[in-house]
Amino acid sequence: MKKIHYLLTAASLVLGGCATGGNVDDVNLMRKTNAQGGTPFTQALAVDYRNRANHEADVENEWNDAGWFARKGLRAAKGEVVLPSDVGVGGGDINRWGDLGPVIYVRRALAPELEGAHGRLMVFLDGGGRVRLPAIAARAQGAFDCWLEEAWEPDDFSQCRDEFLKLETQFTVASVAAATPAPSSSVARIANTFQVFFDFDRSNVSEEAAQIIEKAAANAKQGKLTRIELTGHTDSSGPDAYNQALSERRAAAVKQILLKDGIPAIEITSIGVGKGGQLVSTADGVREPQNRRTEIIMH
């Protein structure tokens, strides 16, 4: 009986944690590897993947996933521009389609949101985000891969998803600024559209959101813009009347900070549209962080 117990224990450790020799070796190699050369982005990406590999191995005891992060980190440490994995559609509620790799297959119901996030991330990365904001770009890519890895299994993946969406609010402004066409005159064009995001059922402005509003105010002054339109939005959860009032409070909260930053009240219009004008299209009753926002448009 004792011998059988030992055999079962050993088998459960290998199968439960997928602690194969290759995964263990890759994780241990990544632990002691420092990025040499490359760019600030690849160096930051190597660090991010190493941290995620260590978490999967030491906290989650999921060595297959840890090895995957470690192998991506080892490539980044050599200076390679490693891409975030693509989203593949599995089907039904079946998890663990295939292996973790350049394409990760997830449940069909989860694919649309992940595909949208992947597209937005690639626009930022390929639009110069790796150069302008290497640290944020690396963390956003790591968070997306973590979100995708967690969606591959039946566990709660809200933490990595929330991490990515929070980082996305930081690179949205950079993407808008980079997309502004070059001016034909000597006067530099500036970004004139910003998105400020809110927590669920809240209208208070976070520290990160306040920084975006301050950037918008600075751009308005620099460009001598004379009209600012604020439009508050909510996600589709909750009653229509409640969401209408909440969207108006969110727009008003942004207006108050613009006023403190020296923008005259006469130049600001503030409205709420409740559930209308979704940034991410959802069915009714869905909590979607990207729809809980106030849009700032300056003319």
For each residue, the residues with C-beta under 8 A, 3 or more apart:
1: 4 5
2: 5 6
3: 6 7
4: 1 7 8
5: 1 2 8 9
6: 2 3 9 10
7: 3 4 10 11
8: 4 5 11 12
9: 5 6 12 13
10: 6 7 13 14
11: 7 8 14 15
12: 8 9 15 16
13: 9 10 16 17 19
14: 10 11 17 18 19 20
15: 11 12 18
16: 12 13 61
17: 13 14 61 62 63
18: 14 15 23 62 63 64 65 67
19: 13 14 23 24 61 63
20: 14 23 24 63 64 67
21: 24 25
22: 25 26 67
23: 18 19 20 26 27 63 64 66 67 70
24: 19 20 21 27 28 63 67
25: 21 22 28 29
26: 22 23 29 30 53 67 70 71 74
27: 23 24 30 31 53 54 57 63 66 67 70
28: 24 25 31 32
29: 25 26 32 33 70 74
30: 26 27 33 49 50 53 69 70 73 74 77
31: 27 28 50 53 54
32: 28 29
33: 29 30 46 50 73 74 77
34: 77
35: 38 42 43 46 47 76 77 79
36: 77 78 79
37: 78 79
38: 35 41 42 43 46 76 77 78 79 80
39: 42 43 79 81 130 131 134
40: 43 44 134 135
41: 38 44 45 81 130 131 134 137 138
42: 35 38 39 45 46 76 77 79 80 81 82
43: 35 38 39 40 46 47 76 77 134
44: 40 41 47 48 134 135 137 138 139
45: 41 42 48 49 73 76 82 138 141 142
46: 33 35 38 42 43 49 50 73 74 76 77
47: 35 43 44 50 51 73 138
48: 44 45 51 52 73 138 139 141 142
49: 30 45 46 52 53 69 70 72 73 76 82 142 145
50: 30 31 33 46 47 53 54 69 70 73
51: 47 48 54 55 142
52: 48 49 55 56 69 142 145 146
53: 26 27 30 31 49 50 56 57 66 67 69 70 73
54: 27 31 50 51 57 58 66
55: 51 52 58 59 60 66
56: 52 53 59 60 62 63 65 66 69
57: 27 53 54 60 61 62 63 66
58: 54 55 61
59: 55 56
60: 55 56 57 65 66
61: 16 17 19 57 58
62: 17 18 56 57 65 66
63: 17 18 19 20 23 24 27 56 57 66 67
64: 18 20 23 67 68 100
65: 18 56 60 62 68 69 100 149
66: 23 27 53 54 55 56 57 60 62 63 69 70
67: 18 20 22 23 24 26 27 53 63 64 70 71
68: 64 65 71 72 100 101 149
69: 30 49 50 52 53 56 65 66 72 73 145 149
70: 23 26 27 29 30 49 50 53 66 67 73 74
71: 26 67 68 74 75
72: 49 68 69 75 76 82 145
73: 30 33 45 46 47 48 49 50 53 69 70 76 77
74: 26 29 30 33 46 70 71 77 78
75: 71 72 78 80 82
76: 35 38 42 43 45 46 49 72 73 79 80 81 82
77: 30 33 34 35 36 38 42 43 46 73 74
78: 36 37 38 74 75
79: 35 36 37 38 39 42 76
80: 38 42 75 76
81: 39 41 42 76 130
82: 42 45 49 72 75 76
83: 102
84: 118 121 122 125 141 144 145 148
85: 100 101 102 103 104 145 148
86: 102 103 104 118
87: 103 104 106 111 114 115 118 148
88: 97 98 103 104 105 106 111
89: 105 106 108 111
90: 94 95 97 105 106 107 108
91: 94 97 107 108
92: 107 108
93: 107 109
94: 90 91 97 107
95: 90 106 107 152 153 154
96: 152 153
97: 88 90 91 94 105 106 152
98: 88 101 103 104 105
99:
100: 64 65 68 85 104 149 152
101: 68 85 98 104
102: 83 85 86
103: 85 86 87 88 98
104: 85 86 87 88 98 100 101 148 149 151 152
105: 88 89 90 97 98 152
106: 87 88 89 90 95 97 110 111 114 148 151 152
107: 90 91 92 93 94 95 110 111 151
108: 89 90 91 92 111
109: 93
110: 106 107 113 114 151
111: 87 88 89 106 107 108 114 115
112: 115 116
113: 110 116 117 280
114: 87 106 110 111 117 118 147 148 151
115: 87 111 112 118 119
116: 112 113 119 120 280
117: 113 114 120 121 144 147 164 165 168
118: 84 86 87 114 115 121 122 144
119: 115 116 122 123
120: 116 117 123 124 168
121: 84 117 118 124 125 140 141 144 164 168
122: 84 118 119 125 126
123: 119 120 126 127 175
124: 120 121 127 129 137 140 171 174 175
125: 84 121 122 129 130 137 141
126: 122 123 129
127: 123 124 175 178 179
128: 131 132 178
129: 124 125 126 132 133 136 137 171 174 175
130: 39 41 81 125 134 137
131: 39 41 128 134
132: 128 129 174 178
133: 129 136 137 170 171 174
134: 39 40 41 43 44 130 131 137 138
135: 40 44 138 139
136: 129 133 139 140 167 170 171
137: 41 44 124 125 129 130 133 134 140 141 171
138: 41 44 45 47 48 134 135 141 142
139: 44 48 135 136 142 143 163 167
140: 121 124 136 137 143 144 164 167 168 171
141: 45 48 84 121 125 137 138 144 145
142: 45 48 49 51 52 138 139 145 146
143: 139 140 146 147 160 163 164 167
144: 84 117 118 121 140 141 147 148 160 164
145: 49 52 69 72 84 85 141 142 148 149
146: 52 142 143 149 150 160 163 164
147: 114 117 143 144 150 151 157 160 161 163 164
148: 84 85 87 104 106 114 144 145 151 152
149: 65 68 69 100 104 145 146 152 153 160
150: 146 147 153 155 156 157 159 160 161
151: 104 106 107 110 114 147 148 157
152: 95 96 97 100 104 105 106 148 149
153: 95 96 149 150
154: 95
155: 150
156: 150 159
157: 147 150 151 160 161
158: 161 162
159: 150 156 162 163
160: 143 144 146 147 149 150 157 163 164
161: 147 150 157 158 164 165
162: 158 159 165 166 289
163: 139 143 146 147 159 160 166 167
164: 117 121 140 143 144 146 147 160 161 167 168
165: 117 161 162 168 169 197 289 290
166: 162 163 169 170 208
167: 136 139 140 143 163 164 170 171
168: 117 120 121 140 164 165 171 172 290
169: 165 166 172 195 196 197 208 209 212
170: 133 136 166 167 173 174 208
171: 124 129 133 136 137 140 167 168 174 175
172: 168 169 175 176 194 195
173: 170 176 177 191 194 212 215
174: 124 129 132 133 170 171 177 178
175: 123 124 127 129 171 172 178 179
176: 172 173 179 180 191 193 194
177: 173 174 180 190 191
178: 127 128 132 174 175
179: 127 175 176
180: 176 177 189 190 191 192
181: 189
182: 189
183: 186 187 188 189
184:
185:
186: 183
187: 183
188: 183
189: 180 181 182 183 223
190: 177 180 219 222 223
191: 173 176 177 180 194 219
192: 180 219 223 225 297 298 299
193: 176 295 296 297 298
194: 172 173 176 191 212 213 215 216 295 296
195: 169 172 212 279 293 294 295 296
196: 169 205 209 212 213 250 254 293 294 295 296
197: 165 169 209 289 290 292 293
198: 202 203 204 205 206 209 250 292 293 294
199: 202 204 206 292
200: 235 287 289 292
201: 238 246
202: 198 199
203: 198 246 249 250 252 253
204: 198 199 253
205: 196 198 209 210 213 253 254 257
206: 198 199 209 210
207: 210 211
208: 166 169 170 211 212
209: 169 196 197 198 205 206 212 213
210: 205 206 207 213 214 257
211: 207 208 214 215
212: 169 173 194 195 196 208 209 215 216
213: 194 196 205 209 210 216 217 254 257 258 261 296
214: 210 211 217 218 257 261
215: 173 194 211 212 218 219
216: 194 212 213 219 220 228 258 296 298
217: 213 214 220 221 257 258 261 262 263
218: 214 215 221 222 261
219: 190 191 192 215 216 222 223 225 298
220: 216 217 223 225 228 263 267 298
221: 217 218 224 262 263
222: 190 218 219
223: 189 190 192 219 220 298
224: 221
225: 192 219 220 228 267 298 299
226: 267 299
227: 267 269 298 299
228: 216 220 225 258 263 267 268 269 296 297 298 299
229: 269 271 295 296 297 298 299
230: 251 254 255 258 268 269 270 271 294 295 296
231: 251 271 272 273 277 294 295 297
232: 246 247 248 249 250 251 252 254 270 271 272 273 293 294
233: 247 250 272 273 274 275 276 277 278 279 291 292 293 294 295
234: 238 243 246 247 250 274 275 291 292
235: 200 275 278 282 286 287 288 289 291 292
236: 275 278 282 283 284 285 286 288 291
237: 285 286 287
238: 201 234 242 243 246
239: 242 243
240: 243 244 274 275
241: 244 245
242: 238 239 245 246
243: 234 238 239 240 246 247 274 275
244: 240 241 247 248 272 273 274
245: 241 242 248 249 272
246: 201 203 232 234 238 242 243 249 250 272 274
247: 232 233 234 243 244 250 251 272 273 274
248: 232 244 245 251 252 270 271 272
249: 203 232 245 246 252 253 272
250: 196 198 203 232 233 234 246 247 253 254 272 292 293 294
251: 230 231 232 247 248 254 255 270 271 272 294
252: 203 232 248 249 255 256 270
253: 203 204 205 249 250 256 257 294
254: 196 205 213 230 232 250 251 257 258 270 294 296
255: 230 251 252 258 259 265 268 270
256: 252 253 259 260
257: 205 210 213 214 217 253 254 260 261
258: 213 216 217 228 230 254 255 261 263 268
259: 255 256 262 263 265 268
260: 256 257
261: 213 214 217 218 257 258
262: 217 221 259
263: 217 220 221 228 258 259 267 268
264: 267 268
265: 255 259 268
266:
267: 220 225 226 227 228 263 264
268: 228 230 255 258 259 263 264 265
269: 227 228 229 230
270: 230 232 248 251 252 254 255
271: 229 230 231 232 248 251
272: 231 232 233 244 245 246 247 248 249 250 251
273: 231 232 233 244 247 276 277
274: 233 234 240 243 244 246 247
275: 233 234 235 236 240 243 278 284 291
276: 233 273
277: 231 233 273 295
278: 233 235 236 275 281 282 288 291
279: 195 233 290 291 293
280: 113 116 288 290 291
281: 278
282: 235 236 278 286 288 291
283: 236 286
284: 236 275
285: 236 237
286: 235 236 237 282 283
287: 200 235 237
288: 235 236 278 280 282 291 292
289: 162 165 197 200 235 292
290: 165 168 197 279 280 293
291: 233 234 235 236 275 278 279 280 282 288
292: 197 198 199 200 233 234 235 250 288 289
293: 195 196 197 198 232 233 250 279 290
294: 195 196 198 230 231 232 233 250 251 253 254
295: 193 194 195 196 229 230 231 233 277
296: 193 194 195 196 213 216 228 229 230 254
297: 192 193 228 229 231
298: 192 193 216 219 220 223 225 227 228 229
299: 192 225 226 227 228 229
